[in-house]
Amino acid sequence: MLQGAMDGPSERNEFIDTLTAGLKQMILSSEIERGNCTISVKLENLSDFIAGIVKLGDLDLVSIHASDERQAREVFRLYTIFSMPASKFITIVTDVDPAKPSFKSLTPIVYAANWYEREIKDMFGIIPEGHPDPRSLVLWDSWPEGTYPLRKDFTWNTKVSPVQTPYPFRRVDGEGVFEIPVGPVHAGIIEPGHFRFSVAGEPIINLEIRLGYVHKGIEKLSEQMSYNKGVSLAECISGDNGFAHAIAYCQAIEDIADVDIPARARYIRTILLECERLYNLFRDVAGINLVTGFNPGAQYAYSMQEEMMQLNDFLTGSRFLRGDARVGGVIRDFGKDDLLKIKEKLDKFKEDLDILVDMDTRMPSFLDRTKTTGVITKKIAKDLDFVGPVARASGIDRDVRRDHPYAAYRDVHFDVIIKQDGDVHSRYLVKVGEIYQSMNIVAQLIEKMPDGPISISIDNVPEGKIGFSLVEAPRGELMHWILSGKDKPFRHKIRDPSFNNWLAIEQAAIGFVGNIVPDFPLINKSMNLSYSGNDL
């Protein structure tokens, strides 16, 4: 793996012994590679094994996903990945018999497994037995039963015949309780998503979110594309996080090929990752100001977003930083004039942001709308594995750039901004703090920028190996996991931060007494999640 390392056999054995104390009888095999542990267990032991290791306490679920390996091994495989302290990961591998495609649900043990297991059920037909909510997650309401898109016998251009199967929304009944359906088509230009509110007057009793309307089959398409073409596909997963996804994809391929890219390429990648973070966070701060009704603050932040996107266009030829990532490095180099322009622009942004934050934090109406609105407790954030600013605003000290450093993040110093109240105001403060930290990171990178090439050629990507990469995108931790095939992915699993955080909106809307329907747009804006990133 890219992140983390362990030295000698004694340290590796001690790590496995500590991790699996009392569970060794369940282990079929184990190995350590570059600090990361892979353990195989029998299907009937999976639930008990997971229950045993989560008692260690400091584990975060990264992914649960499946792969159709019937042709090579006559099995489906489940991969359950946790991140651990000290830049380590543990992957639990489990084989599932195609004749009986099911497994005991992990959701009662690890609440965050909920959506992962529903996705596996939809896409592979592997049933999580005992799952508390076995409804479809990904497939649309008219999808025919028994048709599973990520199985290998389902080709990418298969046409299916729709059937009418209405989605069974949860209902809250009672005197004076009404439903408010919002979407999936919205009045604005946002993508489609359905929000169904149960209300008694204005207070929100329940909120259920239904997504999947713009599902694009990205993971299936990736299996048809060469690695170099896959970079462009990765950029299309979530438009305003395209560079983060592209770099995560590239890092996964570089992991499989076991290569290190040039130092200058790492620095340029990191600068552009922070440029992407900046224009996203400027927009988020603007959106929070706009929904509170403070238009001067919104326009101030929107102007900074526009200037940042113009800087992106100057540096790469794309306002969204597309076309600059490549496997092995980057496409364009930075000259001295480029670096000077970045520094000058960021110095101006710092002055402007100081003015905006001073306006916001002295505006009583802004504070009244944002404080105690949309609270997410630390326990809920931890249990449901929320990521990014949403998690950090609820006291979760988690940031991939520090915890599992990649690109040039080992070479810079920055603070991870943590707040405790978990409300809209905390999310605003985290995002503002991260803007300052991003500008600080870029300034350090410009000062330390090494000379040298900006890319290397990777001519051989071995078949049958796993590459894995995490990137801290503006919305939080995203993942690309690739099992290599012949010159293209055999299985490509993608997890956008929005997949983790959509349930945060439900929790924020109903989890604190006093949230009313007019609070929802503000709660939504404070997270600003991606429909496209969720609907792969």
DAKAFEN-V428406 format. One record per pair of residues at least 6 apart in sequence whose C-alpha atoms are under 6 Angstrom apart, sorted by the first residue. I is the first residue (numbers start at 0). J is the second residue. If there is no record, write none. Layout:
<<I;J> <I;J>>
//
This chain:
<<1;254> <2;86> <2;403> <3;34> <3;86> <3;87> <4;33> <4;34> <5;34> <25;40> <26;40> <27;39> <27;40> <28;38> <28;39> <29;37> <29;38> <30;36> <30;37> <35;87> <35;88> <35;89> <36;89> <37;89> <37;90> <37;91> <38;91> <39;91> <39;92> <39;93> <40;93> <41;93> <42;93> <58;82> <58;83> <59;81> <59;82> <60;81> <61;80> <61;81> <62;79> <62;80> <63;78> <63;79> <63;115> <64;77> <64;78> <65;76> <65;77> <66;75> <66;76> <67;75> <67;150> <68;74> <68;75> <74;94> <74;95> <74;96> <74;97> <75;94> <75;95> <76;93> <76;94> <76;95> <77;92> <77;93> <78;91> <78;92> <79;90> <79;91> <80;89> <80;90> <81;88> <81;89> <82;88> <86;402> <86;403> <100;125> <101;125> <101;126> <101;127> <102;127> <102;128> <103;127> <103;128> <104;127> <104;128> <104;129> <104;130> <106;112> <106;113> <110;382> <110;383> <111;383> <111;384> <117;136> <118;136> <120;126> <122;147> <122;148> <122;149> <123;147> <123;149> <123;150> <137;211> <140;164> <140;165> <140;166> <141;161> <141;162> <141;163> <141;164> <142;161> <143;161> <143;162> <175;199> <176;198> <176;199> <177;197> <177;198> <178;196> <178;197> <179;195> <179;196> <180;194> <180;195> <181;193> <181;194> <182;192> <182;193> <183;191> <183;192> <183;193> <184;191> <192;210> <193;208> <193;209> <194;207> <194;208> <195;206> <195;207> <196;205> <196;206> <197;204> <197;205> <198;204> <201;515> <201;516> <202;514> <202;515> <203;515> <205;509> <206;505> <211;534> <213;534> <214;534> <214;535> <215;535> <216;535> <217;535> <218;491> <222;488> <222;489> <224;487> <225;486> <225;487> <226;487> <230;245> <233;244> <233;245> <234;241> <234;245> <236;532> <237;531> <237;532> <243;472> <247;468> <247;470> <247;479> <248;479> <249;326> <250;468> <251;466> <251;467> <251;468> <254;466> <255;466> <256;460> <260;327> <260;328> <263;449> <263;453> <264;328> <264;329> <264;453> <265;406> <265;407> <266;407> <270;441> <273;437> <276;473> <277;434> <278;304> <278;307> <281;300> <281;304> <282;301> <282;304> <285;297> <285;300> <285;301> <286;524> <287;524> <287;525> <288;296> <288;297> <289;297> <290;521> <291;365> <308;318> <311;318> <312;318> <323;329> <323;330> <327;454> <327;455> <328;453> <328;454> <329;453> <329;454> <369;423> <369;424> <370;424> <371;422> <372;422> <372;423> <373;422> <373;423> <373;507> <373;508> <373;522> <374;421> <374;422> <374;507> <375;421> <375;507> <376;393> <376;421> <377;393> <377;394> <380;390> <385;499> <385;500> <386;475> <387;474> <387;475> <391;417> <392;417> <392;418> <392;419> <392;421> <392;425> <392;426> <393;419> <393;420> <393;421> <394;417> <394;418> <394;419> <399;471> <416;429> <418;425> <423;525> <462;483> <462;484> <462;485> <463;483> <463;484> <464;482> <464;483> <465;481> <465;482> <466;480> <466;481> <467;479> <467;480> <468;478> <468;479> <469;477> <469;478> <470;476> <470;477> <474;496> <475;496> <476;496> <477;494> <477;495> <477;496> <478;493> <478;494> <479;492> <479;493> <480;491> <480;492> <481;490> <481;491> <482;489> <482;490> <483;489> <495;532> <497;528> <497;529> <497;533> <498;533>>
//
